[in-house]
């Protein structure tokens, strides 16, 4: 049952990268647009590299600890992204 709930949540929150690029395009000026897209690409690359490594490191303390740490990181990311202005 938990896998179905998690897939449902993933489905309704999917497409974050596309939405991020659309928002960045809408709120940035023409002069800063390429810079903002560069930042988005860089953060995606850093996240793809560090996310699995950090998850593997935190897993040694237990699956629950890694899951809660991930939830905390995502909450911080959500709060941070809602306060950014370009």
GIURWO-V627059 format. One record per helix or strand of 2 or more residues. SS is the DSSP state (~ for helix, > for strand). FROM is the first residue (numbers start at 0). TO is the last residue. If there is no record, write none. Layout:
BEGIN
SS;FROM;TO + SS;FROM;TO
END
This chain:
BEGIN
~;1;11 + ~;15;26 + ~;32;58 + ~;62;82
END
